[in-house]
Structure formats: structure tokens, C-alpha cells
Amino acid sequence: MKKFLLKLLVVLSLGILAGSVLAAPVMGVLTPQVAEAADTPPAPPNTPSRAGWSFNLLLTWLITNGITSQPADANFVEGTSAKIDFASTYDKKVWLLDTNDVTGVTTQIYRNGAWSAYSAAPTIVKKAPTANITMDLGSNLPVGTYYFQFTVNYNGGIRNAYSERIKVTIVPAPEDAVSIRPVPHRSVIFWGESTDIDANLLPENSTSVVTWTPPAANMGSLAVTTGLVTRFASTLIDANATDERLNNDNGLPATIGATATNTVRPGTVNGSTQVIVGGLVKQDAIAGRSFSYTPAALDGITFPQGMTPSYQWTVYNANRQKVTTSAVLNNPSFSWSSVVKPPVSDRYYLQLNIILKGSGNTVTWRSNMAPLVVSTPASQLIAVPNLRFMNYVDGVFRTPTIADFYQASGVTLRYSPLTTQVGKGTYDGNNTGFLAVQTVGQNWNLSVQASGFTHQLSGLSLPTNPTLTLAVPLANGGSQVVSVPTGDAAAPVTVLANQTTNYSGNLNSATTLQVPQTSFMLTGNYQSNLTWTLTQAP
């Protein structure tokens, strides 16, 4: 059974048809606004190391050394003790060559335009797999802004880990916070991934103590609950587990609160932020066409020290059951050369595992299951022409006379494009003979039906019914001749049948209108309406 898609009425005329001008769409230009960056802080003396990690296997810690919770920017009042907290991997030394023991921390300071060593006393609290480190910068720094980098030494410096650069501001007196607007470094992450969150106090030199409120326990945890920066670690979900937390189309929000406690005018200011845990968002595709998707959450992603990522996509049907497809599943980008119509409902679900392998250890970060909604749009009739017919004598087009129609055999008129209208070949009812259909691979048929001719001014019908002959161009360079009767009772005639690809072509002067001998004619234009119908097989 065929499905009705579209009908378009255009004009078939005898005589000169005045052309209308279609205005081309006007497209605006979007100009981005440029924001100037603030002064750039100095580069750290050593490139910061990637995050360390630990994994318990059979009561033994597998560790790649590194800082697991970075130090954060801080503001202190002049004359008070300035202490910076952070954390590192750690395990007790068992063998001579073990390198997991934290044996010291050194400090570099940037002041007066240069980096130099700085004497800061470390306090290291060790409990495998973590060493909690507090660096006491003392109370003698004068008012000003300083930058620091810390180096964690493992087993006497056999291996080192370098922290991120931090800014420490010494102010002459306590400064209350006016607002607190936490901002995550990465607003969208995968399950198992972590991200830092800045308190974003105003003014920036506020000395108010910031306290963090962790999200729901099933979402993850915070590395620290006080300070200008915390680190949110989302829950690590087993690589093979069926977990309800993954069943969120665009990920699951983790809400983290922050409170700044003021001392000059006692009170608090509050703020919060959200980190979306999941990494994928809803996508749309068209059946029969190619589709690719690179999650935005992969932009700027950082993997733990010593870990190498690989990627594994899984496709599910609408019931969240695994299905087999021809899609490429082992790249960061999901790609499918020809999307197949879903077996259930109108969608699939996509899920990505990022498999991180280190020395003897494998960790999997997981995405949510995001819908891939597949549509099957109908073919479209893009353009159909108006047709103007004139007499063709001695190689010249001319307007037929009444005498031409009195001939015993009548008169055969040729299609004559309206040359004064240029560049309008893509519009419906165009005057350049342009015929076009756009499809996505479905079988389609195109038919046309011609009404009887009527005089444009008087409305009188032409007493005879001419026959329209269309010369329809084909992809092989030839043309197909289609005879179309005219008349109010004339039936539709198929012009193109069982087509599966896009079609476009321009009718030429081989398209004719044969008008039988007609005993009564009026001067002027006679017009017939053409109804083009595009149908599609299910």
C-alpha cells in the first residue's frame, strides 16, 4: 500500500506566463564576543604530574605514585599560620626497591619574579593507600601574592610527583566573602572520574573559611570538606554491573554545596554547583544514513598517571537489551555507516566504557545509557516547474496564433523556459523546468495530473483537451517520454516509478503540448493546473 506524501499545484500555460520572483533567504552572521584574559600566572618550575591511583588486589595495594588530591589556592591574614593540605598515594616499604613510601616533601616559591626553594615543614600522616600531607608555610610571609609548587618524594627521591601550581595571597586583615559561586573544572564527567571544584569566592582575597557539602552518597565523595578547592570523585561502577544510575538519558546530576563563614561581620554566604555524571547526551539519527558521535565529555579529559585508555561502546535496544550492529565500537567516537531502523520503538541506547590499564591493574570509567533516536523521514518533493508553451517555427519561438489551432492536425507547441527568470531552479513552481525529489533510500513514485485548460481572463474552458508530453531526463543521460492527458476527468500518470535515490533534472524543449484542432479560441493565455504527487511504499 502506498503512502500519500505531498501534492503541489503548478501552472501549465499557453502563451506568455508572467514569472514571479522569490526572495532568497537572508542569513545573519553570528559574531562571537572576545573576552580578554587576565594576567597569566607563572608556569610552574616542573610540569605537574598526572594523578596517582591505587587499587586493592588480594589484600595488596597496587599503586602508581602520584598526588590524589591537589593542593588548593588559599588566602591568609598576615601573621597567621599558613597551612596547605593535599594527599598522595602511599604504601609502607616492604622491599628495598619499593617506591611507594612517601619520604619527604619539598617546596618551591615564586616571588620577586623568580622561582626558588622555600623552607616549609611537612606533616605526613600515612595510612595505606594514602598519605595526607600538610605543608606549614609559616606566618612570616608579608602581604602579597605568591605561587607555590610541592614535590612529593617517594623512597628517598627514587621517584617524584609534582603538584599543580597554587596561589597563596597574604592580606593585612580578615576579608569577608560577599558571594560564593562554586565552579567545577569539568562540568560533565564519567562514572569513576574525578574533577576539582573551585569555591570562586568574591572578593578573591577573602579569608572566609569555606566548608563543602558532599553530594548524595551514591554519587561519590569529596576529597576535602574545607578549603577554596575540593575534589569530587564520582562512584566507580563495576564494568559488568547493571546499575540503575546508568539509566539516565543525559547523565545524573551531583549537587555539591559550599558555605563561606565570615568573621568580620559574622555570618555565612552559600552557593552550590552541579557536576553531571554520565558523559553522554541524547542523540538523533536518520535510518539509512551515517551517524557519528564523539562525546563532548572526552574534550580535556585527563587519565591517571601510568594508565592507558581503550574504548568500548555497547548498543542496546529500547528495552535496554544488547544488540549486535555494524557500528564501529572500539574508538573514542561511535560511528555507524548506515543506521538500521530500531527493532523496538524508535530508539537505541548507547553506552561507553573507558577501560584504563596500568601495571597489573584495570579500572573502567562508565557512561550513562543515552538514547539514539532514529527517525525515518518521508521523501520530499523539492521542486516542480511551471511550463510555458509556444509555437516553434524556423528555429524561433513565437506566440501561436488562432489560425494555428484551426489546422486539421491542430498544433504541437514546444516547452519554452522563461529565460528572464534566472537562478530560481530550486523553488517549487520554478520557471526553469527544474524537477527534484530528495529521499533517504525509500522506494518512491512520482505522478502528475493535468486539469483542463481555461482562459485566464474569461474563465471559459478550451473546447478540446491537449496532450502533454514530458521529456524527463534520466541519470544515464537519456530521457523518458511520458504522455499526460489533460482534462478535468484525466487520470494521474506516473512519471517516475520505483526510485530509491535522489532525483533532479531540467525538462527541455523536447517537452511538448499537442493541441487538437480547435474551432473556438480567444486571444490571451490558457492555463491548466498540474498536480504532482509523491508516494512512498511502506
N, C-alpha and C positions, 0 to 999 in steps of 0.2 A: 504494500500500500504506500502510495506516495504522500509526502507531507507538503502542504501548501506553505510557501515561504514568502513570496513577495510579488506584487503586481505594480507595474509602472505604466503610466499613460504618457505617450509622446505623440507628436504631431506628424502626420504624413500629408503632404500638401501638393497640390497642383498650382504652379505659379510661384511667385516670389514670397518667401516667408521671412518676415522681419525677425531678426535674431535678437534675443535678449542677452544682456551682459551680466554675468555672475561675478560678484565681487570676490576676490581672493581673500582668504582669511588673513588677519593681521596677527603676527606673533610678537609678543613682547619679549624683551631681553631682561633677564634677571641679573643684576649686578651685585655681587657679594660685597658687604661692608668689610673693610680691613681694620682689624684691631691691632694696635701696636703693642708689642710685648714689653714687659718690664725689664730692667737691667738684669742681665744674665749672671747668676751666681758663679763662682769659680768652679772649674772642673776639679773633681777630687784627685788627690795625688795618685791613687790606684783605682783601676776600674772595679766597681763593685762586683762582688761575686754573686752568682745566682744562688737562690735559696737552697739550703740543705734539706735533707729529708731523712727519715728513719722509718724502719719497718720491722715489726717483731715476727720472727720466724722460729718456731720451736724453742721459745724462751731465750732466743738470741737476737740482739739488735743488729739489723743490717743498716748501715749508716753511710751516707755520703755527706761529708762535713760541709757545714755552711751555716749561715745565720738564718734562723727560722722566724724570728720576729725582729724587724729592723728597729734601730733607734729612731726617735722622732724629734722634730723641731720642738723647741721649748723656750719659754720666757721666764726669767728670774729677776727678783728685786736685788739691786746692788747690796752686797754684804751678806746675802743669804747663801746657804749651801746649794750648789747647782749639781743635781744628780740626774743621770741619763740611764734608763733601763732598756735592755734588749735581751735576746735569747739566742742560743746556739745549740746545734746538735752536741751530744756528749755521750760517751760510754767509758767506763773505767778501763784502765790499761791492764791487759792480761799478759800479752806477749810483748817482747822487746820492740817489735816493729809496729805495734798497734799505734794508729794515728788519730784515734777518736777522743783522746783525753784533752780537755782544754787546760793548757798550762800557763796561759797568760794573755793579756790584752794590752795593746799599745795604742797611743792616741796621737793624731796629727791635728794641728790647729791652723786656720787661715786667718792671719791678721797682718796689718801693715803691708798688704799686697803680696804676701808670700805664705807658702805652707812651711811648717816647721814642727818638730817634735814637741809634745806637751806632756807634762807630768800629771797624770790623773790616776787616782787609786782605784783599782778594780776590786769589787766584791763578787765572788763567783760561788753560786750555790749549785752544786752538782747533784742531779738525780736522773739517771738514765731514763729516757734518751735526750734529756735537755739540761743545759747549763743556763741558769738565769743570772745575768750579768748586770751589775750596777756600777757605772763609772762616776766617781765623785770628781767633778771638775774644780772643786774648792769654792771659796767665797771671795776670792781676791780679784776677779775679773772686773775691770772698770766698765762704766756704762758704754754700750756699743753693741755692734752686731758681729758675731764670729761664726765660722764654719768649722765643723769637726768631721773627721773620719776615724773609725776604730778598726783595728786589725786584731782578729782572734787567732791566737797561736795554738796549734794542736801538736802535742807531744814535743814541746820544745822548739817549735817552728819548723818541723818537718813539712807541715802543710799550714797554710794561712787562709783565712776568709776575710774579705774586706767589706765593710758596711757601706750603706748608702751615705752620701754626704748629708749632714743635718745643719740647720741654722739655729744658733743659740743667741738670744737677744737679752742683754742685761739692761734693765730700766732703773731709773733713780728711785721710783716709788711704785707701790702697787697700782695696777691699772685694771679697772673693772671691764668686763665684756659687755658690749652693747647688744650683740647678737651672736648666734652660733648656727651655722648652716653646714652641716656635715656633707662632704662630697667624696664618694668612692673614686679610687683611681680607675677602676673598671666597673662600670655600672651593670654589666651583664657578664656572668661567669658560668662555667660548667660545674656540675656537682663534683666535689673533690678539690676544686681550685680555690685559691685564696686571693684576697685583694686588700690593700691598705685603704683606710678611710681617714681623711683629714677633717679635723674639727672645724676648720675655717672660721676662727674667731675674728670678730671685729671689735675694737681695733686689733691689728695683727700683733701688737706688743702687749696684749692683755696678759696679766699674770694670774687670771682666774683659773682655778683647778677644774679640769674637765673630767667628768665621770661618764662612762659609756654604759648603755643598757643593751645587753645582748639580745639577739632575736629569739624566736621560739627554738626550743632545744632541738627539735627535729631538723632545723635548717642549718645549724652549725654553731660555731663558738667564736669568741673574741680572744685574741692573744693577750691583751691587757685591757683593763677596765678604767684606767686613768691615763691622762696624757693627751697631747694635742693630736696624736695619731694612734689609731688602733688597727689591728689586722683581723679581718673576718675570714675564717676558714670554713667553707661550706662542707656539709657532711659528705663523706666518701661512701658512695653506694656500691655495693658488690656488683662486679661486672656482669654477673649472670642472674642477678635478682630481678624479679618482677616487683617493682616498687611503685606505690600509688603516687609518690612525689614526682614521678616522671610523667604522669598523665595530665600535664597542663600544657595547653596549646602554645603558649608563649612564655613558658617558664613560671617559676613560683617566686613571689617577692619575699625577701627577708628584710624586715624593718629593724633598723638599729637606731637607738636614741642616744642623745648626748645632752648633758647638763653642765653648764658652767656656773660655778659658785663664786660670787663676788664677795670681796672683803671690805672695800672702801665704803660702799653702801650695801650692806648685807642683803643678799637675795640671790636669785638664780635666773638664768635665761636658758631656754630649752630649744632643742631642734632635733630633727631626725632625718634619716635618709633611707632609701631602699636599694638593695642590690638584687637584681633579678637572677635567680639561679636556674640554669637550664641551657641557655645558649642558642636555642633555635626559635624561630618565629614562623607563623603560618605562611605558606607559600601557595601560589596559584600556577597551574599549568594547563596546557591545551592538549587534548588527546591527539595523537598522531604527530605531534611536533616535539622538537628537542627541548630539554629543560636542564638547567644547571643552577646550583645553589652553593655559594660559599658563605657560611655564617659570618656575620659581622663580628661575632664574639671571638673569632680567630685573629682579628686585627689586634696587634700589640700584645698578644698572649706571650707569657714567659713561662718556660718549663723549669722544673727544679734542676739544680746542679747535677750534672752527670746523667741526666735522663734523656733518652731519645724517643720522640713520639712516632707512633704509627696510627692509622685511622681506619675505623671500621664502621660503615653505615649499615643500618638494618631497615628494611621496608616492611611495614605492617599494613594489613587491610583495615577497613573501618571498625572491625571487631577486635583490633589490636592483636591479630594473629600474623605471624611471619609469612611473607610471601616471597616467591622467587621471581626476580626480574632480570632484564638485560642491562640494568644500570651499572655504572662503574661505582664500586662501593669502598675502594681502598685508598682514596685520595682525600685530601682536606675538603675538596669540592665534590659534592654529589652531582653526577651527570647522568642523563638518560637520553639517548639519541632519538628515541621515539616513544613517548609516553603512551602506555596502554590504558584503556579505559578501566577504572577500578572494578574488581569483581563484586564488591559490596558497596552500596551507597555511591557517593560522588567523590570519595577521597581515599588516600593512603595516609599513613603516618610514617614520618622519618625520624630516626634516632641515631645519634653519633656517639661512638665510644672512642676516646683518645687514649691509646694504650702507651704508657710511659715505662720504658725498660731501662733499668740501671744494672749495676753489678750485682747479679743474683737476686734482683727484685723487680717486680712488675706491679704498677699501680694504674688503675683505669679511672679517668675522668669521664663522666657520662653527661649526655644532654637530656633534655626533656623529649617527649614524643610530639613533634609538631605536625599539624595536618598539611598535606599536599592535596589541595582541592583541584580536581580535574574537570574542566568543562569541555563540552563538545558543541561548539558554536555552529550555527547553520551557515551554509554557504551564502554569499551575498552577491546580489546583482549590483555591480558598481556603476556601470554606465550603459545607457541605451541612447540611440541617436534619433533626432528629428531627421526626416528625409524630404528633400525638395526635389521635384522632378520637372525637367524642361525638355523641349524638343532639341535634338542634336542633328544639325544639318550642315554638311560640308565642313565638319570638324569644329563647328561653333555651336555653343549652347545658345538657344533663344527661346523666348516665351512662346508657347504654342498658340496658334490662332484657332478661332471657332471652326474655320474651314478644315483644319487638320482632323478634327473629330468627326466631320461629316464623311470622311473617306469610307469606302465599303469595308476595308480591313481595319478601320479605326486607326489608332496611332500608338506607337511604342515610345514612351518617354524614358530618358535616362536620369539616373540619380546625379544631381549636381550639388556638391557641397557648397555651403555658403562661405565663400573664401574671405569675406570681410570679417568674419569672426575667427580669430586665431588664438591658439593656446588654451582652448576650453575643452580639450578632448577627454577630460576625466570627470565631467559633470553629467548627471542624468539630463536627458533631453538636449544633448550637445548637438552642434551643427557641423561636426566634422566626421560623422559616420562611425564614431567610436563605440564599440560594444565590448563590455568586460564583465567577467564573473570571477569572484575570489572564493576559494574553497580551502578546506583543511583535509582534503582527501576523500570526502564522501562522493558517492555517485550522484550526479545531478543531471537534470534535463532542463532545457530552455525552450519555451514555446512562445508563439506570438499569435495574436488575433487582431484582425483589422475590421473596423466598422465600415459602414457605407460612407460615401463622400457627401458632404453638404456644402452649400455655398456659404462662405463666411459672413456675407452681409445679409442676404435674404433668408438664409436658413433652409432653402429648397434643396432637396436631395437630387443627386445626379441620377438620371433615369437608368443608368447601366452600372454594373459592378466590375470595375477594373480588376486585373490580376497583378499582384505584386510579386516580383521575382527577386529574391535576395541572393547576392553573391557573398557567401560567408567565408572569410579567409580561414584556412586551416594551418595547423602547426607545421605541416610538411611543405608549406609554401604555395599549395594549391588553394582551391576554393570549392565550397559546396553550394550547389544551386538549390534553393528552396522556393517552391511556388506557394504563395499565400493568397487565397481568395479574399476579396473584400465583400462587405455587405453586413447588414445588421444581424443576419442569421448565420453568418460564416463561422465555421468551427475553428478552434485554435489549431495551429500547425507546429509540429516540433522542428525546431531549428538546429539544436544540438542535443544529442542523446547519449546517455551513459558516459558522461565525462567524469574524470576523477582529479583533474588538475586545473590550475588557474587558466583562464582564457582571456585573451584580449586581441582585438583586431579592428581594422577600419574597413567598412564597406566601400567599394569603389564604383566606378561608372558602369561596371557590368551588372549592377543592380538596376532593374528596370520596372516600369509600370506600363502594362499593356491595357489601353482603354478601348473597348469595342466601339463600333460606330454609334454615335450618339446624335439623336435628332434634335435635341434641345439643350443648349448651353447658354450660360450667362458669362459675361466677361468678369474677371476677378479671380479670386482664389477659391478652390475647393479643398476641403480638408477631411481626412479620415483619422480616427484615433487608433493608435497601436497599443495593445495591452500585452506587455511582456510578462511571462510568468515563469519563475524559477521554482522547480520542485526537486525534492531530495528523497531518495529511497532510505528507508529506516535502516 
